[in-house]
């Protein structure tokens, strides 16, 4: 079975891989914007469960470069997520 995941890719490789939930992507985008703007990207991917487990093992072991290679090779779909605009960010804080 396939699932969607979000995560963070930096020059070191794949640093974070979590199942996509209602708030996961916005949390990662905000975390990145406040900690390392322009040094990493947030992505979304569709990966089968076995591949996701293998990739997550590489991340847990600190093998970020290999985790990224595996994600790139095994993702069925993969793309970057853009940070919210200032207006969207303000609506999120108000709402």
SVG drawing of the C-alpha trace seen along z (x, -y; Angstrom):
<svg xmlns="http://www.w3.org/2000/svg" viewBox="-10 -39 36 42">
<polyline fill="none" stroke="black" stroke-width="0.4" points="0.0,0.0 1.2,-3.5 1.0,-6.5 2.0,-10.2 4.8,-11.6 6.4,-15.0 9.9,-15.8 12.9,-18.0 15.8,-17.7 19.0,-19.7 22.5,-19.7 23.1,-16.8 20.3,-14.7 16.9,-13.6 16.7,-14.7 13.0,-14.2 10.3,-11.9 6.9,-11.8 3.4,-10.6 1.4,-13.4 -1.2,-14.6 -3.4,-17.7 -0.8,-19.8 2.5,-18.1 3.4,-20.0 2.6,-23.4 4.6,-22.6 7.7,-21.6 7.4,-24.7 7.2,-27.0 10.0,-25.1 12.2,-25.6 11.3,-29.2 12.3,-30.0 15.4,-27.9 17.1,-27.6 15.5,-29.6 17.0,-29.0 19.1,-26.1 16.6,-23.2 13.3,-22.3 10.1,-20.7 8.8,-18.0 5.8,-15.7 6.2,-12.2 4.1,-9.0 6.0,-6.0 5.0,-2.4 5.1,-1.3 8.2,1.0 10.2,-1.8 9.1,-4.3 10.3,-2.0 13.6,-1.5 14.1,-5.2 13.1,-6.0 15.7,-3.6 18.4,-5.4 17.2,-8.7 17.2,-7.3 20.8,-6.0 21.9,-9.4 22.5,-8.2 20.8,-11.3 22.5,-11.0 21.5,-7.4 18.0,-8.2 17.7,-10.8 19.0,-8.4 16.5,-5.8 13.7,-8.4 14.6,-9.6 14.8,-6.0 11.7,-4.6 9.2,-7.5 6.2,-7.0 5.7,-10.8 7.8,-13.6 7.6,-17.3 8.6,-20.4 6.2,-22.3 6.3,-26.1 6.2,-28.1 2.9,-30.0 2.7,-33.6 2.7,-36.3 -1.1,-36.7 -1.7,-32.9 0.6,-33.0 -1.4,-35.9 -4.7,-34.1 -3.3,-31.0 -2.3,-33.0 -5.7,-34.7 -7.8,-31.6"/>
</svg>
